[in-house]
Amino acid sequence: MVKRSRDITISKVVNLLKKNYTYDEFARKNNRDPFRVLIACILSLRTKDKVTEGAARRLFRLAKTPEQMIKLSSKQIEKAIYPVGFYRVKAKTIIELCKKLICDYDSKVPGTVDELLKLKGVGRKTANIVMTFGFNKDGIAVDTHVHRISNRLGWVKTRTPHETEFKLKEIVPKKYWILLNELFVRHGQNICVPISPKCSICMIRNYCEKVGVSRHR
């Protein structure tokens, strides 16, 4: 699509999604401590949002810093974060990660994607979420929802979330980068689901090329 037309389309899609999904959470997330964002991201993998939020609250009542966290046993962390997915593995990951922060980063969460990727359990999605919501720096966190919807819309033609991240950075205005993950995740959970998306009630259907969609409702 021509750049001018593409920019207008992206703007319309983002604004339509903002009208349909709660926006207050974005501002709240931008004020979070990077350490809390990082730990919450570790907990969120393969886990529903409400379960993650409850687990994070319980864990942060026990420990709010890397130093406090390593004083807890794996069993204490497991009990606090249950029933997040793979809670035993995540408890061990959190302890190892905190030890790394203390030893190599003076107990501070590093402020670059490259350094974050050196931490156990941290992939590009988590690194970008920490950068955007923890440090309020420009970035696009790409998970399966963002990857799927970006391709369905026809904005990108990519095979992996990693490719999608860099292609989106080329075409999406920076003012939308932080919003995109939250909006697309919610849309992907409710409307643009993996199999048989609900196109008949989709608020952005007029701007979607439905790439790869063979059956829809």
C-alpha positions in Angstrom: 0.0 0.0 0.0 1.1 3.6 -0.7 2.7 5.2 2.4 0.1 7.9 2.8 -2.7 5.5 2.5 -1.0 3.0 4.7 -0.4 5.5 7.5 -4.1 6.5 7.4 -5.2 2.9 7.6 -2.9 2.1 10.5 -4.2 5.2 12.3 -7.8 4.2 11.8 -7.2 0.6 12.9 -5.5 1.8 16.1 -8.1 4.3 16.9 -11.0 1.9 16.3 -9.4 -0.7 18.6 -8.7 2.0 21.3 -12.4 2.8 21.3 -13.3 -0.9 21.9 -10.7 -1.9 24.5 -10.0 -0.3 27.9 -7.2 2.2 27.6 -6.5 3.2 31.2 -4.2 0.2 31.7 -1.6 1.5 29.3 -0.9 4.6 31.4 -0.8 2.5 34.6 1.7 0.1 33.0 4.0 2.9 32.0 4.6 3.8 35.6 5.7 0.4 36.7 9.1 -0.5 38.0 11.2 -2.3 35.4 11.9 -5.2 37.9 8.2 -5.7 38.5 7.5 -5.6 34.8 10.2 -8.2 34.1 9.0 -10.6 36.8 5.4 -10.2 35.7 6.4 -11.1 32.2 8.1 -14.3 33.3 4.9 -15.2 35.2 2.7 -14.4 32.2 4.1 -17.0 29.8 1.4 -19.6 29.0 -0.8 -18.0 31.7 -4.0 -16.0 31.5 -3.9 -12.3 32.5 -6.0 -12.6 35.6 -4.0 -15.5 37.0 -0.7 -13.6 36.3 -1.9 -10.4 38.0 -2.9 -12.3 41.1 0.3 -14.2 41.2 2.4 -11.1 40.8 0.5 -9.3 43.6 1.1 -12.2 46.0 4.8 -12.5 45.1 5.5 -8.8 45.4 4.0 -8.7 48.8 6.8 -11.1 49.8 9.7 -9.4 47.8 10.0 -6.2 45.8 13.7 -6.3 44.9 16.2 -8.9 43.6 17.9 -9.0 47.1 14.6 -9.7 48.8 13.6 -12.3 46.1 16.7 -14.5 46.5 16.0 -14.7 50.3 12.9 -16.7 49.4 13.0 -20.4 48.8 11.8 -22.0 45.6 8.9 -23.4 47.6 7.8 -20.0 48.9 7.9 -18.6 45.4 6.0 -21.6 44.0 3.3 -21.2 46.6 2.9 -17.5 45.9 2.7 -17.8 42.1 0.6 -20.9 41.8 -1.4 -21.6 39.6 0.6 -19.9 36.8 1.8 -22.3 34.1 5.0 -24.1 34.8 5.2 -22.5 38.3 8.0 -24.7 39.6 10.2 -23.9 36.6 9.3 -20.2 36.8 10.2 -20.1 40.5 13.7 -21.4 39.8 14.0 -19.0 36.8 13.1 -16.0 39.0 15.8 -16.9 41.6 18.5 -17.4 38.9 17.5 -14.2 37.2 17.6 -12.2 40.4 21.1 -13.6 41.2 22.2 -12.5 37.7 20.8 -9.0 38.3 22.6 -8.7 41.6 26.0 -10.0 40.4 26.2 -8.4 36.9 23.9 -5.4 36.9 24.1 -3.9 40.4 20.6 -5.2 41.2 19.1 -3.1 38.4 17.2 -4.3 35.3 19.3 -3.5 32.2 17.8 -0.8 30.0 18.6 -2.3 26.6 17.1 -5.2 24.6 20.5 -6.7 24.0 21.3 -6.9 27.7 17.9 -8.1 28.7 18.2 -11.0 26.2 21.2 -12.2 28.3 18.9 -12.9 31.2 17.4 -16.4 31.8 13.9 -16.7 30.5 13.9 -13.5 28.6 13.0 -13.5 24.9 12.4 -10.5 22.5 8.8 -10.2 23.5 9.6 -9.9 27.2 12.5 -7.6 26.5 10.4 -5.2 24.5 7.6 -5.2 27.1 10.2 -4.3 29.8 11.6 -1.5 27.5 8.2 -0.1 26.7 6.3 -0.5 30.0 9.2 -0.5 32.4 11.4 2.2 30.9 8.8 3.9 28.7 11.1 3.6 25.7 10.0 3.0 22.1 9.5 -0.6 21.2 7.0 -3.1 19.8 6.4 -6.3 21.7 5.4 -9.0 19.3 3.7 -12.2 20.4 1.6 -14.7 18.5 -1.4 -12.3 18.5 0.5 -9.3 17.1 2.3 -11.6 14.6 -1.0 -13.2 13.4 -3.1 -10.0 13.2 -0.3 -8.0 11.5 -0.1 -10.6 8.7 -3.9 -11.0 8.4 -4.3 -7.3 8.0 -1.8 -7.3 5.2 0.5 -4.9 7.0 3.4 -7.4 6.9 4.3 -10.7 5.2 6.5 -12.4 7.7 7.2 -16.0 9.0 8.2 -15.3 12.6 7.4 -12.8 15.4 11.1 -11.7 15.2 10.6 -10.6 11.6 7.3 -9.0 12.3 8.8 -6.8 15.0 11.3 -5.2 12.6 8.8 -4.9 9.7 6.3 -3.2 12.0 8.9 -0.7 13.1 9.4 0.3 9.5 5.7 1.1 8.9 4.0 1.9 12.2 4.4 5.4 13.5 6.3 5.4 16.8 3.4 7.0 18.7 1.5 3.7 18.3 4.4 1.3 19.2 3.6 0.9 22.9 -0.1 0.6 22.2 0.1 -2.0 19.5 0.8 -5.1 21.7 -2.0 -4.4 24.2 -4.6 -3.7 21.5 -3.7 -6.6 19.3 -3.5 -9.1 22.2 -7.0 -8.1 23.3 -8.3 -8.2 19.8 -6.6 -11.6 19.2 -8.1 -13.0 22.4 -11.7 -11.8 21.7 -12.2 -11.4 17.9 -9.3 -12.2 15.7 -8.8 -15.7 17.1 -6.4 -18.2 15.5 -9.1 -20.5 14.0 -12.3 -19.1 12.4 -12.0 -15.4 13.5 -15.2 -13.5 14.2 -15.0 -11.2 11.1 -18.7 -10.4 11.1 -18.4 -8.4 14.4 -14.9 -7.2 13.9 -14.6 -3.4 14.2 -11.6 -3.2 11.8 -12.9 -5.6 9.2 -13.1 -2.9 6.5 -9.3 -2.4 6.8 -8.4 -6.1 6.9 -7.2 -8.1 3.9 -8.0 -11.4 5.7 -4.7 -12.9 4.5 -4.6 -16.6 5.2 -8.2 -16.7 6.5 -10.0 -19.6 4.9 -13.0 -19.8 7.3 -14.5 -17.1 9.5 -17.7 -16.4 11.5 
